[in-house]
Amino acid sequence: MIDYEAYAQIRNYFTRDHLRYSQIANKLGLDQRTVAIWANEKKYRARKSSPRKSKLDPFKNHIIQMLEKHQYTAQQIYQRIKEDGFKGRITIVEDYVRKIRPPKIKAYLKLAFAPGECAQVDWGSYGTVRVGSTTRRLSFFVMVLCHSRMMYLEFTVSQTMEHFLGCHLNAFHFFGAVPGKIMVDNLKSAVLKRTVGCAPVFNPGYLDFANYYGFSIVACNVRKGNEKGRVENAVGYVKKNLLNGLDIPDFCVMESVAKTWVDTIANVRTHGETGKRPLDMFKEEASLLGRLPATPYDVSQVSQVRASPQYRISLDGNSYTVPAQLAGVGLTLKKYPDRICLYHGNDLVARHARCYDRKQDIQNQDHSRILLAQRKKAADQAIYMKFLTLSDKAKEYYLQLGQRRLNPFLHIRKIVALSEIYPKEQVALAIEDAIKFDAFSSEYITNILEQRLRPTEEPGVLHVTRSSDLLNLTIDPPDLSIYNIGDKNV
């Protein structure tokens, strides 16, 4: 059996927030079957039972009389009735005092806002989310127009200043306009210092952003979150209606999730307080909002960094390349929510998409070209110096190669390689012979070396037949029988 308070909570979660039985059971610590029974009961049915006797029963009237005279604490009442013979514990005294003297609920004025007058903003957090190969805290930014309750929602993995301003900028473009003022909590992105009796000290970056878009900043009083109750309720609504039980495979899906939820649920539901859809009320409010400027505000945050010897800078646990010639040089970094830009003086030298994974090396292949060219030039110079050591005629041969060949380094590289196969003296002779024969290429040098080192057979004795020997030759008479045809002689 549950009490009326638990019944009311079950009904609210079931009818208003549309939670499932299992979700309600987890929240209230009840059995799911109990929740299923009471969620569908339209009236509370109290169980009739005889009241149990309590050690406190003889003292209850005295306790009531004491509380009518003065606002005694439960501890004070316990001490007095203990002197009168009470044998129980203080816990039942506290429960009874709490029951007959319920805690006072502080009253708050209900704030009303004219169309276009004000919006409220706040951050929310909801566990962690997968980003590539790592996880980061999942944050979300909410802006609510106070009159229509029209809502903008954006998920991020950071609450830094560039994200705070970037979310404002995206919200303005979502609404197509700017409210007259924005109410904020005392977060450091908006309020740097708050002293009782003094005006708040606003963050200069946020104040400049507000002046650019023409809205005024209203900071809530310290520990007065009720003053921006509309956005507080919206943050809770996002957690309960959207995020509760949502399976998030990766952060990259959250942009489309937020847009779909805002367009199909949050802004088209019938609001519990206004009784109207925020989208319908926004149509009345839109014309009273301020206009957007022609160009958007630069929301980047600027800092000074120094490139490493590997010509990289570090941010968010990742590294980004800059041109190799800027290794060790101080640079200016501009951080945007979606990208980073690096400047050397006034010149933009690198631009990368911002990465929120960890331990990633984000490269631009063009940044390494100068270094690779320098390395190739050094390697070619080393080959050239080695080629000059092969022969006194090597420099002359190289000059002639340059006049006859498009790529002389290709040929001298091959000739240097030949010097590691053939004796150095033979290579030197081949170069000198090639100059004599006017033969300028690595192939000529190769042929000369092969011909010179190929073994040849010694020629044998030449035997010449004497003319007197030819007189002693005997030649047989020819056989003419092959010319006879039948019996006739031809």
C-alpha positions in Angstrom: 0.0 0.0 0.0 1.3 3.4 -0.9 0.4 6.8 0.6 -1.3 9.6 -1.3 1.9 11.5 -2.0 3.4 8.5 -3.8 0.1 8.0 -5.7 0.2 11.7 -6.8 3.8 11.3 -8.0 3.0 8.2 -10.0 0.0 9.8 -11.7 2.0 12.9 -12.6 4.9 10.9 -14.1 2.4 8.8 -16.0 -0.1 11.3 -17.3 2.0 14.5 -17.5 5.5 13.3 -18.3 4.4 10.1 -20.1 7.0 7.9 -18.4 6.9 4.2 -18.7 6.1 1.9 -15.6 9.8 0.9 -15.3 11.0 4.5 -15.4 8.5 5.5 -12.7 9.5 2.5 -10.6 13.2 3.4 -10.8 12.5 7.0 -9.8 10.3 6.2 -6.8 12.0 3.0 -5.7 8.7 1.0 -6.1 7.9 -2.3 -7.6 6.9 -2.0 -11.3 3.7 -4.0 -10.7 2.7 -1.6 -7.9 3.3 1.4 -10.3 1.2 -0.3 -13.1 -1.8 -0.7 -10.7 -1.8 2.9 -9.3 -0.9 4.6 -12.6 -4.3 3.7 -14.0 -6.3 4.5 -10.9 -8.0 7.9 -11.2 -8.7 8.1 -7.5 -6.7 7.3 -4.4 -8.1 4.4 -2.4 -6.9 4.5 1.2 -6.7 1.2 3.0 -8.8 1.1 6.1 -6.9 -0.3 9.1 -6.9 0.2 12.8 -4.2 2.7 13.9 -1.2 1.3 15.6 -0.5 2.5 19.1 2.6 4.6 19.6 4.7 5.5 22.6 4.1 9.1 21.6 0.3 8.9 21.9 0.1 10.1 25.6 2.3 13.2 24.7 0.7 14.3 21.4 -1.7 16.8 23.0 1.1 18.3 25.0 3.3 18.6 21.9 0.5 20.4 20.0 0.1 22.9 22.9 3.9 23.5 22.9 3.9 24.2 19.2 1.0 26.6 19.5 2.9 28.7 22.0 6.3 28.7 20.2 8.1 27.3 17.2 10.0 24.7 19.2 12.3 22.4 17.3 11.8 18.6 17.4 15.0 18.3 19.5 13.6 20.7 22.1 10.3 18.9 22.3 12.0 15.6 22.6 14.0 16.9 25.6 10.9 18.2 27.4 8.7 15.1 26.9 11.7 12.8 27.8 11.7 14.5 31.2 7.9 13.7 31.5 8.6 10.0 31.0 8.8 9.5 27.2 10.7 6.3 26.4 10.8 6.4 22.6 13.4 7.7 20.2 13.7 11.2 18.7 12.8 9.9 15.2 9.1 9.4 15.9 9.0 12.9 17.5 10.6 14.4 14.4 8.0 12.6 12.2 5.1 13.8 14.3 6.3 17.4 14.4 6.8 17.4 10.7 3.3 16.1 10.2 1.4 18.6 12.3 3.7 21.4 11.4 4.6 21.0 7.7 7.6 22.9 6.4 6.9 26.4 5.2 7.1 26.8 1.4 8.6 30.1 0.4 6.3 32.2 -1.9 7.6 33.7 -5.1 6.1 36.3 -7.3 4.9 35.1 -10.7 6.9 36.9 -13.4 5.2 38.1 -16.5 6.9 39.2 -19.7 5.7 41.1 -22.7 6.2 39.7 -26.2 9.7 40.1 -27.4 10.8 41.5 -24.0 13.1 38.7 -22.7 14.7 35.3 -23.1 16.3 33.1 -20.6 19.4 30.9 -21.1 21.1 28.1 -19.2 23.4 25.1 -19.5 22.4 21.6 -18.7 24.6 18.4 -18.3 23.7 14.8 -18.8 26.4 12.2 -18.3 29.0 11.5 -20.9 28.8 10.8 -24.6 31.1 8.9 -27.1 33.1 11.2 -29.4 35.2 9.1 -31.8 37.5 6.9 -29.7 36.9 8.8 -26.4 34.2 10.1 -24.2 33.4 13.7 -23.1 30.8 15.3 -20.9 27.5 15.9 -22.7 26.3 19.5 -22.3 23.3 21.3 -23.8 22.4 24.9 -24.2 18.8 26.1 -23.9 17.3 29.5 -24.8 13.6 30.1 -24.1 11.6 33.1 -25.1 9.8 34.1 -21.9 6.5 35.1 -23.5 5.8 32.4 -26.1 8.0 29.6 -24.5 9.6 29.0 -27.9 12.7 26.9 -27.2 16.1 26.5 -28.9 18.3 23.5 -28.0 21.9 22.7 -28.9 24.2 19.9 -27.6 27.9 20.5 -27.1 30.8 18.8 -25.4 32.1 22.0 -23.9 30.8 25.0 -22.0 33.7 27.4 -22.9 33.2 31.0 -24.0 33.3 30.3 -27.7 30.6 27.7 -27.3 28.5 30.0 -25.1 28.5 32.8 -27.6 28.2 30.4 -30.6 25.0 28.9 -29.1 23.6 32.4 -28.6 24.4 33.2 -32.2 22.7 29.9 -33.5 19.7 30.6 -31.3 19.2 34.1 -32.8 19.3 32.7 -36.3 16.9 29.9 -35.2 14.4 32.6 -34.0 15.4 35.0 -36.8 15.5 37.8 -34.3 17.0 39.0 -31.0 15.1 39.5 -27.7 15.3 42.8 -25.8 17.1 41.3 -22.9 18.5 38.0 -21.8 18.4 36.6 -18.2 21.4 34.5 -17.2 22.6 32.8 -14.1 25.9 33.9 -12.5 28.1 31.7 -14.6 31.6 33.0 -15.4 30.9 33.3 -19.1 28.4 36.0 -18.3 29.1 37.4 -14.8 32.7 37.8 -13.5 31.8 39.1 -10.0 28.7 39.5 -7.9 28.7 41.5 -4.7 25.6 42.1 -2.6 24.5 45.7 -3.0 26.6 46.3 -6.1 25.9 46.0 -9.8 27.2 42.8 -11.3 30.5 42.8 -13.2 29.8 41.3 -16.6 32.3 39.3 -18.7 33.7 41.9 -21.2 33.3 39.3 -24.1 29.7 38.7 -23.3 29.0 42.4 -22.8 30.6 43.2 -26.2 28.5 40.5 -27.8 25.3 41.9 -26.2 26.1 45.4 -27.4 26.6 44.1 -30.9 23.2 42.4 -31.0 21.4 45.1 -29.1 20.2 43.2 -26.0 20.7 43.9 -22.3 22.0 41.4 -19.8 20.0 40.7 -16.7 21.8 38.6 -14.1 19.7 36.7 -11.5 20.4 37.3 -7.9 22.7 34.9 -6.1 20.9 31.6 -5.3 17.8 32.9 -7.0 17.3 30.4 -9.8 13.6 30.8 -9.6 14.0 34.2 -11.3 14.7 32.3 -14.5 12.2 29.5 -13.9 11.2 29.2 -17.5 14.6 28.0 -18.6 15.1 25.9 -15.5 11.9 24.1 -16.3 13.0 23.7 -19.9 16.3 22.1 -18.9 14.4 19.6 -16.7 12.0 19.0 -19.6 14.9 18.2 -22.0 16.3 15.7 -19.5 13.0 13.9 -18.8 11.3 14.0 -22.2 14.3 13.7 -24.6 17.3 12.3 -22.8 15.8 9.9 -20.3 16.3 6.4 -21.8 17.8 7.8 -25.0 20.4 5.6 -26.7 23.2 7.8 -28.0 25.7 5.9 -30.2 27.9 9.0 -30.8 27.8 12.7 -30.3 27.6 13.3 -34.1 23.9 12.3 -34.0 22.9 14.9 -31.4 22.5 17.8 -33.8 19.7 16.1 -35.8 18.2 14.7 -32.6 17.9 18.1 -31.0 16.4 19.7 -34.2 13.8 16.9 -34.6 12.7 17.0 -31.0 12.4 20.8 -30.9 10.4 20.9 -34.2 8.1 17.9 -33.5 7.6 17.9 -29.8 8.9 20.8 -27.7 7.6 23.8 -29.7 4.4 22.2 -30.9 3.1 20.8 -27.6 0.4 22.5 -25.6 2.2 24.3 -22.9 0.9 23.5 -19.4 0.8 27.1 -18.2 -0.2 29.1 -21.3 -2.5 26.4 -22.7 -1.2 27.2 -26.2 1.5 25.9 -28.5 4.8 27.8 -28.3 4.9 27.9 -32.1 1.6 29.6 -32.3 2.5 32.2 -29.6 5.8 32.8 -31.3 4.0 34.0 -34.5 2.6 36.8 -32.4 5.9 37.6 -30.7 8.3 37.4 -33.7 7.5 40.8 -35.1 8.3 42.4 -31.7 11.8 41.0 -31.5 14.9 42.9 -32.6 16.5 42.5 -36.0 19.7 40.6 -36.7 22.7 42.6 -37.9 23.9 42.1 -41.5 27.1 40.2 -40.4 27.4 37.8 -37.6 29.6 38.5 -34.5 33.0 36.8 -34.4 32.6 34.4 -31.5 36.2 33.2 -31.5 38.4 33.3 -28.4 42.0 34.4 -29.0 45.1 33.1 -27.3 48.8 33.0 -27.9 50.5 29.7 -28.6 53.9 28.5 -29.7 54.5 25.8 -32.3 56.5 22.7 -31.2 59.7 21.6 -33.0 57.4 19.1 -34.9 55.5 22.3 -36.1 52.3 21.5 -34.2 50.1 23.2 -31.5 48.0 21.3 -28.9 44.3 21.9 -28.1 41.7 19.7 -26.4 44.1 16.7 -26.2 44.8 16.8 -30.0 47.6 18.3 -32.2 47.3 20.4 -35.3 50.0 21.2 -37.9 51.3 24.6 -39.0 53.7 25.3 -41.9 57.1 23.6 -41.1 59.0 26.9 -41.3 57.1 28.1 -38.3 58.4 25.4 -35.9 59.1 27.1 -32.5 57.5 30.4 -33.6 54.8 32.2 -31.5 51.4 32.2 -33.2 47.9 33.6 -32.5 45.2 31.0 -32.1 41.5 31.8 -32.7 39.2 29.1 -31.4 35.7 28.6 -32.8 33.3 25.8 -31.8 33.7 24.1 -35.2 37.2 25.2 -36.3 40.5 26.8 -35.3 42.6 29.4 -37.2 46.3 30.2 -36.6 47.9 33.5 -37.5 51.5 34.6 -37.8 51.2 38.3 -37.4 48.2 39.3 -39.6 48.6 36.3 -42.0 46.4 33.3 -41.7 48.9 30.3 -41.9 46.7 27.3 -40.9 43.0 26.4 -40.6 41.6 23.1 -39.3 38.2 21.6 -38.4 38.1 21.4 -34.6 38.3 17.8 -33.3 36.8 16.7 -30.0 38.3 13.2 -30.0 41.6 12.7 -28.1 45.2 11.9 -29.2 44.5 12.8 -32.8 47.1 14.3 -35.1 45.3 16.6 -37.5 47.6 17.4 -40.5 47.7 19.5 -43.6 50.0 17.9 -46.1 51.0 21.3 -47.6 52.6 22.2 -44.2 55.3 19.5 -44.8 56.2 20.4 -48.4 58.9 22.9 -47.6 60.6 20.6 -45.1 60.5 17.7 -47.6 61.9 19.9 -50.3 64.7 21.0 -48.0 65.5 17.3 -47.2 65.5 16.4 -50.9 67.8 19.3 -51.6 70.2 18.2 -48.9 70.1 14.6 -50.2 70.8 15.8 -53.7 73.7 17.9 -52.5 75.2 14.9 -50.7 75.0 12.8 -53.9 76.6 15.6 -55.9 79.5 15.9 -53.4 80.1 12.1 -53.6 80.0 12.2 -57.4 82.8 14.8 -57.4 85.1 12.5 -55.5 84.9 9.8 -58.2 87.2 11.6 -60.7 89.0 14.8 -61.4 86.8 15.0 -64.6 83.5 14.5 -62.6 82.7 18.2 -62.5 83.3 18.6 -66.2 81.1 15.6 -66.9 78.3 17.0 -64.7 78.3 20.3 -66.6 78.1 18.5 -69.9 75.3 16.4 -68.5 73.4 19.5 -67.5 73.6 20.8 -71.1 72.4 17.6 -72.6 70.0 16.1 -70.1 66.8 17.4 -68.4 67.6 15.8 -65.1 71.3 15.5 -64.6 70.8 14.4 -60.9 69.1 11.3 -62.1 72.3 10.3 -64.0 74.8 11.1 -61.4 72.8 9.3 -58.7 73.0 6.1 -60.9 76.7 6.7 -61.5 77.3 7.0 -57.8 75.4 3.7 -57.3 77.8 2.1 -60.0 80.8 3.2 -57.8 79.4 0.9 -55.1 79.4 -2.1 -57.5 82.5 -1.5 -59.7 86.0 -0.5 -58.5 86.3 3.3 -58.1 89.3 3.4 -60.4 87.3 1.8 -63.2 84.5 4.3 -62.8 86.9 7.2 -63.0 88.4 5.7 -66.2 84.9 5.3 -67.6 84.1 8.9 -66.9 87.2 10.0 -68.7 86.5 7.7 -71.7 83.0 9.0 -71.9 84.2 12.6 -72.1 86.6 11.5 -75.0 83.7 9.7 -76.8 81.3 12.6 -76.1 79.0 10.1 -74.4 77.0 11.8 -71.5 74.5 9.6 -69.7 74.6 7.0 -67.0 73.8 4.3 -69.6 77.1 5.1 -71.5 79.1 4.8 -68.2 77.4 1.4 -67.5 78.2 0.1 -71.1 81.9 1.2 -70.8 82.3 -0.5 -67.4 80.7 -3.7 -68.7 82.7 -3.8 -71.9 86.0 -3.1 -70.1 85.5 -5.8 -67.4 84.1 -8.5 -69.8 86.7 -11.3 -70.3 87.8 -12.1 -74.0 89.4 -15.3 -75.5 92.9 -15.3 -77.0 92.8 -15.9 -80.9 94.3 -19.3 -82.1 97.0 -20.0 -84.9 95.9 -19.3 -88.4 96.6 -22.3 -90.8 96.9 -21.3 -94.5 96.7 -24.0 -97.2 99.8 -23.9 -99.6 99.0 -23.8 -103.4 101.3 -26.8 -104.2 99.2 -29.0 -102.1 96.2 -28.3 -104.3 98.0 -30.0 -107.3 97.9 -33.4 -105.5 94.2 -33.5 -105.0 92.3 -36.4 -106.7 88.9 -35.8 -108.0 86.6 -38.7 -109.0 84.9 -38.6 -112.5 81.3 -37.6 -112.4 78.5 -40.2 -112.6 76.4 -39.5 -115.8 74.0 -42.4 -115.4 71.6 -40.2 -113.6 70.9 -38.5 -116.9 69.7 -41.8 -118.7 65.9 -42.0 -119.3 64.5 -45.6 -119.9 66.5 -47.5 -122.6 67.4 -44.5 -124.6 70.7 -42.6 -124.3 70.4 -38.9 -124.0 
